[in-house]
């Protein structure tokens, strides 16, 4: 709306009307200068008698009548090189709500106690789950005795000798080819469900909801894993045919 006002163009004006009636002005904003140049370019081409057509800018600055979501998304962002942990967060079979929260956690943008102290020196920064240390991302996942018990129940057999409850080591395990096939999927998925569930438990306790024990939370996460595996097997194909059996073999 502000752009239309600055250009002196009615928001409902057609392209034909603009080409015929637009008055060129001097602008400071770069995007307004660009629009001004494009209007004058069209006027010079003598296209005032042509019908208005909606075109979408695509790859290679080519305009087409069809809309392409992927190309539009690519054009509206600055593409960066893939980070090492991307495959551990975004992978086939993942659940968006778990992946997004894990992505936020990887960037250390959750409102943990140590970050709350940066905004308010009087804030209670103690871990509400274990009451043993200042709450940080790495402490919450999974150095806290409370959350480490959950993580251990879920992954000690799955990880075997590579078991760790340290954030950086876990992130490395889910992001590399340390495991393959069903084990890799299960590790990635149980990591994301654990992060999501523990964060909800933490928030719930801060707001006075009923506390759950590590064993109850473990059973809840286990159920989410089973439900997800069942839904993936129903999609057809053979990729997840043995995943449930592998998961059962790692749980007591």
Legacy VTK file of the C-alpha trace (Angstrom):
# vtk DataFile Version 3.0
C-alpha trace
ASCII
DATASET POLYDATA
POINTS 252 float
0.000 0.000 0.000
2.812 2.438 0.849
4.425 1.698 -2.508
1.242 2.625 -4.370
0.982 5.899 -2.449
4.629 6.775 -3.109
4.237 6.041 -6.822
0.925 7.877 -7.082
-0.788 4.739 -8.426
-4.206 3.504 -7.313
-3.990 0.017 -5.866
-6.750 -1.148 -8.242
-5.232 0.433 -11.374
-4.582 -1.800 -14.395
-1.215 -2.024 -16.101
-2.706 -0.280 -19.136
-3.904 2.644 -17.024
-0.525 2.983 -15.321
1.414 2.989 -18.613
-0.866 5.640 -20.065
-1.197 7.924 -17.029
1.818 7.403 -14.772
4.029 10.435 -14.145
7.686 9.658 -13.597
9.222 11.117 -10.432
12.524 11.189 -8.622
12.761 8.577 -5.876
15.320 7.741 -3.239
14.184 4.187 -2.505
15.865 1.677 -4.795
12.743 -0.458 -5.318
10.714 2.601 -6.377
13.433 3.612 -8.834
13.320 0.104 -10.328
9.520 0.176 -10.691
9.698 3.619 -12.304
12.220 2.361 -14.864
10.108 -0.704 -15.703
6.988 1.403 -16.261
8.857 3.760 -18.576
10.371 0.794 -20.415
6.898 -0.647 -21.086
5.646 2.738 -22.238
8.540 2.981 -24.704
7.608 -0.431 -26.136
4.154 0.854 -27.042
2.218 -1.909 -25.280
-0.714 0.211 -24.128
-3.144 -1.613 -26.435
-2.282 -5.088 -25.099
-4.468 -6.945 -22.578
-3.199 -7.190 -19.004
-1.678 -10.600 -18.242
-0.480 -11.930 -14.882
3.023 -13.391 -15.157
5.191 -14.964 -12.458
8.915 -14.427 -12.292
10.775 -17.729 -12.325
14.258 -19.163 -12.657
16.614 -17.123 -14.816
14.334 -14.055 -14.547
11.920 -15.655 -17.031
8.265 -14.646 -16.623
5.636 -17.371 -17.086
1.833 -17.530 -16.697
2.035 -20.442 -14.216
3.002 -20.116 -10.546
5.866 -22.271 -9.256
6.136 -22.460 -5.452
9.713 -23.757 -5.392
11.061 -21.114 -7.775
9.227 -18.329 -5.924
10.640 -19.544 -2.594
14.135 -19.642 -4.104
13.835 -16.109 -5.473
12.595 -14.625 -2.196
15.455 -15.850 0.005
19.218 -15.701 0.134
20.448 -19.224 -0.465
23.131 -20.399 1.939
25.363 -23.455 1.922
24.022 -26.466 3.817
25.109 -26.676 7.433
26.514 -29.943 8.761
23.475 -30.733 10.898
20.783 -30.141 8.255
20.174 -33.835 7.486
19.786 -34.581 11.168
16.926 -32.084 11.430
15.265 -32.278 8.004
14.899 -35.892 6.893
12.286 -38.137 5.206
9.612 -39.278 7.635
10.113 -36.444 10.117
7.207 -34.574 11.717
7.238 -30.794 11.073
6.376 -29.668 14.627
9.248 -31.737 16.022
11.701 -30.683 13.310
10.952 -26.975 13.704
11.471 -26.977 17.477
14.685 -28.990 17.075
15.857 -26.468 14.476
15.204 -23.647 16.961
17.109 -25.585 19.619
20.085 -26.132 17.299
20.245 -22.361 16.821
20.048 -22.000 20.632
17.004 -19.750 20.413
14.814 -21.430 23.027
13.979 -19.205 26.008
16.090 -21.207 28.461
17.127 -19.861 31.867
20.538 -18.621 30.781
18.924 -16.599 27.989
16.243 -15.237 30.335
19.033 -13.808 32.495
20.185 -11.717 29.534
16.787 -9.991 29.494
16.136 -9.895 33.243
18.869 -10.266 35.838
16.237 -11.202 38.445
14.771 -14.076 36.416
14.763 -17.587 37.871
17.304 -19.379 35.692
17.499 -22.627 37.644
16.538 -25.819 35.801
12.999 -26.600 36.920
13.312 -30.292 36.054
16.393 -31.251 38.040
16.990 -28.179 40.230
20.724 -28.831 39.961
22.114 -26.114 37.700
21.397 -23.074 35.570
19.105 -24.058 32.741
20.759 -23.930 29.333
20.094 -25.681 26.033
22.909 -28.173 26.575
21.912 -28.790 30.187
18.270 -29.387 29.311
19.192 -31.746 26.427
20.391 -34.009 28.075
22.896 -33.236 30.831
20.191 -32.685 33.434
19.787 -35.889 35.527
16.023 -35.800 34.891
16.264 -35.578 31.102
19.326 -37.816 30.901
17.253 -40.592 32.483
14.678 -40.194 29.715
17.309 -40.127 26.973
19.076 -43.142 28.442
15.848 -45.168 28.621
15.179 -44.452 24.955
18.583 -44.686 23.307
21.131 -46.585 25.414
20.515 -49.852 23.557
19.995 -48.090 20.236
23.347 -46.293 20.446
25.281 -49.064 22.153
28.928 -48.123 22.742
28.343 -44.763 21.065
25.831 -43.703 23.701
26.158 -40.094 24.845
23.959 -37.569 26.607
26.056 -34.575 25.504
24.315 -32.206 23.069
27.215 -31.691 20.661
27.971 -35.400 20.431
24.313 -36.293 19.872
23.989 -33.644 17.169
27.024 -35.110 15.451
25.567 -38.635 15.634
22.242 -37.667 14.042
23.888 -35.500 11.372
26.536 -37.877 10.035
26.572 -41.412 8.690
27.486 -42.897 12.059
24.384 -45.079 11.684
22.352 -46.206 8.706
18.880 -47.399 7.775
16.337 -47.915 10.532
18.755 -47.036 13.335
19.531 -43.652 11.784
15.850 -42.817 11.344
14.965 -43.945 14.870
17.798 -41.955 16.432
16.847 -38.789 14.568
13.160 -39.158 15.316
13.533 -40.037 18.997
15.873 -37.058 19.383
13.301 -34.662 17.949
10.360 -36.085 19.895
12.439 -35.975 23.087
13.403 -32.334 22.561
9.784 -31.385 21.875
8.331 -33.388 24.788
10.915 -32.237 27.327
10.449 -28.617 26.298
6.671 -28.933 26.775
7.225 -30.565 30.178
9.574 -27.764 31.163
7.091 -25.081 30.089
4.225 -26.880 31.792
6.042 -27.004 35.121
6.857 -23.313 34.923
3.148 -22.637 34.531
1.941 -25.017 37.234
0.726 -28.085 35.329
0.932 -31.640 36.708
4.469 -33.008 36.826
5.353 -36.219 34.992
8.119 -38.629 35.967
10.912 -39.690 33.564
9.311 -43.134 33.170
5.946 -41.666 32.151
7.596 -39.279 29.686
9.628 -42.180 28.285
6.430 -44.165 27.675
4.834 -41.143 26.011
7.771 -40.686 23.621
7.816 -44.426 22.922
4.147 -44.213 21.916
4.861 -41.314 19.543
7.592 -43.395 17.897
5.310 -46.383 17.437
2.486 -44.274 16.026
4.826 -42.603 13.559
6.329 -45.880 12.384
2.842 -47.333 11.884
1.746 -44.346 9.813
4.873 -44.512 7.647
4.429 -48.215 6.966
0.918 -47.486 5.743
2.213 -45.242 2.978
3.419 -48.190 0.927
6.882 -49.294 -0.046
9.294 -51.323 2.049
11.520 -48.615 3.574
9.957 -48.821 7.055
8.939 -52.492 7.086
11.522 -53.490 9.719
11.661 -50.225 11.663
9.156 -51.299 14.311
11.036 -54.536 14.971
14.300 -52.617 15.384
12.642 -50.214 17.810
11.088 -53.037 19.861
14.497 -54.693 20.147
15.962 -51.578 21.810
13.226 -51.079 24.412
12.898 -53.010 27.675
LINES 1 253
252 0 1 2 3 4 5 6 7 8 9 10 11 12 13 14 15 16 17 18 19 20 21 22 23 24 25 26 27 28 29 30 31 32 33 34 35 36 37 38 39 40 41 42 43 44 45 46 47 48 49 50 51 52 53 54 55 56 57 58 59 60 61 62 63 64 65 66 67 68 69 70 71 72 73 74 75 76 77 78 79 80 81 82 83 84 85 86 87 88 89 90 91 92 93 94 95 96 97 98 99 100 101 102 103 104 105 106 107 108 109 110 111 112 113 114 115 116 117 118 119 120 121 122 123 124 125 126 127 128 129 130 131 132 133 134 135 136 137 138 139 140 141 142 143 144 145 146 147 148 149 150 151 152 153 154 155 156 157 158 159 160 161 162 163 164 165 166 167 168 169 170 171 172 173 174 175 176 177 178 179 180 181 182 183 184 185 186 187 188 189 190 191 192 193 194 195 196 197 198 199 200 201 202 203 204 205 206 207 208 209 210 211 212 213 214 215 216 217 218 219 220 221 222 223 224 225 226 227 228 229 230 231 232 233 234 235 236 237 238 239 240 241 242 243 244 245 246 247 248 249 250 251
